Every structure is written in structure tokens, then in C-alpha cells.
Amino acid sequence: MMNKTLGNIFKGDKVVWMIFFFLCIISIVEVFSASSSLTYKGGNYWAPVIKHISILFIGIFFMVVTLNIECKYFKITTLFLIIFSIVTLIWVILAGQSTNGAQRWISILGLQFQPSEIAKGTVVLATAQILSAMQTEKGADKNAFKYILIVCLFTVPLIMLENLSTAILLCVVIFFMMLIGRVPARQLGKLLGIVMLCIVLIFTLIMTFGTDKSQEDTNKVMTEQVVPKTKEDTGAWEKVFHRADTWKSRINKFVNGKEISPNEIDLDKDAQVAHANIAIASSSVIGKGPGNSVERDFLSQAFSDFIYAIIIEEMGILGAFFVALLYIILLFRTGRIANRCENNFPAFLAMGLALLLVTQALFNMCVAVGLAPVTGQPLPLVSKGGTSTIINCIYVGAILSVSRTAKKKTEAENEKTTAQTLATV
């Protein structure tokens, strides 16, 4: 009876469930260890991890609800989610709550969330529906490309204004989805060319209108006093590109980065990168052990953006490799599930969501080890988060929902094959 009850709850692909639980366990341990700054500020040793565990349980609840929804019903929500995403993305630009210079959060009925997190899944859902509806024997119809671009043009620019890295990662995922969906190569080639031109244009705008605050602070000593701008002095163009300063600073730090001796590192200006490097350098093959991190007390986003550096410090190279391997297995396992799907829509949806999670995870890891410029991308299902963690759990739930359909299809094919074999005998 107990096994039947558990079987009704933990439906879907067992490998995906195992990966999810491994990530949750790692998340609880590392968030508990990396939240020392929050513990110091709040004065409660257990509060940060208890809150994180509570959010994970809420996420698991919504994941179980999602996996019990048949995949065909996801299509019904597409139009509503597109409208909701566009409205909330505009809302966050006009009246969003700011944290660390970025307006990424809004509050509805006391619930604070990032519209970009919902918009990412919405664009993937819409793309999967377009690709599946317009599949032919020779691949996707050429009009599918046009419809996907229309959806992206209504959402990606709005995401980009407040979260450039999220917009870039979403575009990468959509490109891979179109590649998997057999969109004509000529169209994809033209898209790459246009994207390269847009990247050059955006880069030019950032470097032209942005101000590198770190260099500005250094030059203030040798120049006249600079009067800070007020909100009234800020023009409309600068309001739109108010994040250009942060982007330019990060680009300069990454492009102009050079090998310097440890005693020359400025721990005030480059605190995150410097302490992340110290955490990695002070590790070993097996690490210092869970809870023994030193750099967690100095790394401002140790529990979020740079949690992978803490994982390396505490779990060593082996632990870091194991975490990366979990995401890679998730992607390949989802690919196997998609390959067993009878219909195109669930296959494209599962692959799109898996690519969304894994691409963000790999990018977060590259940032932590210094292979990519610093962004605000957390490690999915591991970093401490709020609604982003719940939404990632929903994405996993959708993959599990697809795996249930694929499993039924496989079982039906096996039964059919067995029946044909018996009939032949």
C-alpha cells in the first residue's frame, strides 16, 4: 500500500527524480553553509536554511501538481502566459522593485517574483507549440521561424532591459530548439548574421552610453568634483539604459582581465571575483568538507550567484564535477524521453525546458570559475531563491509529465510488438 502511494506521488522518469533530489540535498547543505552573512544580519542561525527548505517543499508541491497535468493541457495556457508575461515585464520596467541596481521584481498580492522567470518558460512553451504545429516531413515549415521571432520580439527586448544575461541565455535556448525542430538552415544562418549585428550594436551602445564606475572612482581624484545626477536630470534614453553602467563595468573587467599577483588584487572593487578565486584555489580534490568554507563570510552572493565556488571549496573538484554531471545527465535523459514521445509538442517542450535549466547552470559555473563575465544568474535548483526556485521545480514537473506520456507510449509499443510476435508464432 505504501509503495503504491509513493508511486502515485513520484510519477514519471525515476532518473529525473533522482537528479532532482540530489540537487535538492546539495542545495540544502550548501545554502546552510553559504548563508553566514544572512545569519549574521538576521541573528538567527537556522532561519535562512529553514526558509529555503520551505520554498523547496512548496516547489515540490507545485512540481507534483504539474507532473499530474497531461501535456496537452499546457497548450491551453500559452496565450494567457504570453499576455501575463508581457504585462508584468512592462510593469517591472515602469514600477519594479530594485535590488543591487536592477529592477527585476514586482509584487502581486504580497507575492514577490521576477517576471523574467515566467517569461522564459512561456517563450519555450510557445516555441514548442509553434514547432510542433508546423512540422512537415521535410522539417519545420518556413513560417514557423517567423512566428517564433514574433513571440521573441514581444518578450526578449523587455527582458533584456533589466536582465541582459537572461535574455541572451533564452535566445540561445530558442536557437537550439529551432535547430532540433529542423527549422530551415538558411533561415537559421540569416538569424545568426542578424544576431551578430545586433550584438555589435548593443555592445556599441553599452560602451558609448555606459559608465564604468570603477574607473570613474579612480579618476575622480585627478578631476573636478562630479555632481551626481538626480532622477530629474536623467533623460529618457538613460532611464532605458540605466543598466548600461553595470554591463560596461563587467565587460571591462572580463575583457581587460590579466594575471596579477595575489597581493595586487583589490578586494574592494573585485570582491566577488577575488573571493571566488580564493575559494577555488584553496580547495583540493575532495575539498574542505561541508560547512567548512572560509570565503562564504566574504563573498556577498555566496548563497546565490557564486554558490558553485563554495561547492568547489567544500566538496572539491570531485564534488564540483558531480554537480556539473547531474545537469548533463538531466539533459541527456530528457533527450531520451523526448525521443520516445509519440507527438512533437511534448518532445520539444521537454527539451526546451531542459536546455533552459542546463544552459543557465553551465553559465553560472563558468562565471564562478572565471570563464564568463559576472552576471546575476543563480544555479538552478541549488542557489537560494524564492519564486525562481518554485518556477524551476515547475519546469522539472513539466519534464516529468512528458516522461509519463512517453513511458505509456513505450509500454504500448512493447505490448504491440509482443502481440505481433505471438501472432507470427
Steps between C-alpha positions, in 0.01 A plus 500: 500500500785738593685427175183568301450833676860606433464383142197725455697799631838441333374439150711538190861423421686368806840628379367857478359460853839379627682793338249740651538359852880499476492868401258577785724329758807684371301823502389464864852417620674775304239771563522423872876537480507803269237710682733618777454866397121464522536328836713787628254764378188319622644369824343157444723204416228280351268756339661517149513123445153443651358758259687336212370153592147640524530645149632166372200320649266751336688443175464121535127543561457699178727254319279208601191696389663580166613144427141380551376735226487343157738667259226595255346735756818713512403633157189662643706725727730632226302810397421596860866462604621711205264785592586467870875500424485810278286694750720412800824567306374850415386540860844413639664758271262777604455423870712200594674451832873563475773282650871556431415758233266272305121527486410133464227440757134588530250415770147368444280429803811505719682246281831631363632344181709563190286521182804394294491154665143444382570659161786255432277196537222673306721564197621137510137380523392717206800394291430132567136549395594684179764242401267207566204654316705583191703181457508339156679196362790724396519688828336811639301718263683821410223706665580345839816708511299819449251420777776410747674831429175689562465338843864579581474861383214562744685353798878484463561879468294558817708241686823643359445848648527367855678167459727481197652162591155340534397634159819364340459156659135486391599583141760223505238251621248606234768468230578144611127421506467619140804291410339193660167590336665492157442864408655561154876551525486805274271678745719409796808624312335835430395521864858446616615781274235740632575397859870577450410846370266556797774391742738752344231770523414423863868481591558839335205654689621358832855621452377842377229582752622291793740624767751271665455599865826338609702713257291806581581467870872479421495806275306717745817573693661663197191681370253754621224396733219328316147593598284189514196492279155506650198319365381831348830543314487152352378495142260248347783328313700457820193365682468228240871417511557554872655151522764593241738613776497156662532322165796718395680443830460124471611496136809708579596278792464186290665630182783682676558222749863401539707282724607695807668396821275435803633804690390731213135389505261775613258320732275807511437548127520134394372336818276240338748379240795518738338301781356250252852442368632464855228245578591295193876532551480395865308185413637158408379178342265422789457852642482628857175321578141627530469799730874576506508778241697812590414722204124478566555774762648736240311412180187718483296261285647175634153348539382603152707608200830359630380190683694282254825653630398397853414151371851472354657626824306254719453201270814532291549424134315170531195666652501776240526242221213300654271806506582586137445135405150506651394776261658326201319176588175697533544632147583161346225325696248757378626442148429130541152578632435734206614232257231266636219755461237418243408866443731792424367752752596316822840413352579861409365628833707258708820574306440875519453497878801272551714727284375799701609345831828349380616804299446727799678253729805472274516877459486548879788256537703683233449827687609343831826370352574817301417377149216749449426857617311540828122489466207452733423143394444260793569126485159341425356286784815559710533873567287657770198654338131577529257477213786414259551173690127423488484575126803276434321222688199554274729464197621164635138403564419569135790279390369224730153543353646445153689194626172345620350534151817365338504204741142410414580521131804272543298246699227502235757443225655212695159339547425543130836349402444206736153439358634505144776255594252261661270526199789415268594197710 
